[in-house]
């Protein structure tokens, strides 16, 4: 493909015509009239870390991986190759081996020298373990790591459990990104008491001045429905019920999981689906009393509307 380009000197140095072209395949800049090549290769403007490694071939990347908050040093530290070979692939001499081994030891020690670095490494390791247990996307993990780093800067972690603080950071990230995960889900995955995580979350919310959005109960419908294999028609009616409740401000201050379970139960009754309150309560993690209390309000709204 050949495209016209604009340069500081748009005329050809040989024929003087204003017809300079560029070839995107070869990167050559040349004159379209006489064919005079001005430059042979243009500078690549793409990201440095992007690479497409061939099977069994060498990695064409010119730099390392992108920096990430999930790594304690953000991926900017040095790594000395464990292979005792030089750049040409020849084995190192005995004296050079001992020197490289000593440098490798000091390089490893320098990365986790301060207690803060050791704390951060352990916390991010625990966060990486929670990733698969709670099924959290990468952007939520980055947000959780960012919140924990801020807490570490303000010295909120001192004297508190690292597991509880990283679990509270993960729950805060889920709330901030509107990812439907309850406090009980995080507590079960982290093997930490729910009360301890709630206490650390309140501390993070107050000290870091976090602004959390209100949990949308509509997002909880899909989660409960997937556990009970409820049909799409029933889910859509439940979403409609919750939207009407939100418009009337009836959902304010109520548990979103309980509201979602109640809306699904109301939808099942409407569409003739046989399901018990106990099944919905177990899938949502609430009690049957909660569903019965919310059912009275939602059913009254539907009766007034009809």
C-alpha angles and dihedrals in degrees: 000000000000123000134180115250136195118230136174088256104034096180126087115254092219108040100015094230122144097231108108117162136183130215111218093199099054098020093232122151111207144154116269093211107047100013095238110164111225100179127007100208133020123218115261113243098189125109114289096225097054112106140155108213117204121224108272093357133111120280107255093201113126095200139022131271120299118274117266136190088221090073115074092229093034089246093288099113127105123254121201112213111250090216111096095223134110128235093279093051097254118138117257122248121255094256092047091049092059091047093051091046091053091048090049091053094050091045090055092047094048092058095059101028100124123062089238090061092050090048092050093048092052093045094050090047089055090047090053089054091052091053096082096034094058096028096233124174122236097256092057091050091052090051092049091050090049092052092049092049089053090050089050091052091053091047093240093138096062111110093009134098114271091212092053093046095049090046090050090049090052092050090048090051090050090051092047094049092041093241108160102239122134127218089248091056092054092044093052092047094047094042089229128130114266091229092057093051091047091052092051091045092054088050092052092045092052102038098040092039093230117190107214123193120229113268111253110227091202090070090058093060095075092050095052092042093053091056094051097034094236118181124255093244091058092048093052093053090049090053089051091052092051093048090054090048091051091050090054091046090239094129096059114120095007130118108267094213091052092049092049092049091048093049090051091050090050090049092049091052090048094050097039096248113157109231133135130230090237093060092050092046092052093047092049096040095238135110128265089241089062091054092048093050094048091043092062092056097044093045091050089053092051091048092052091049095050 
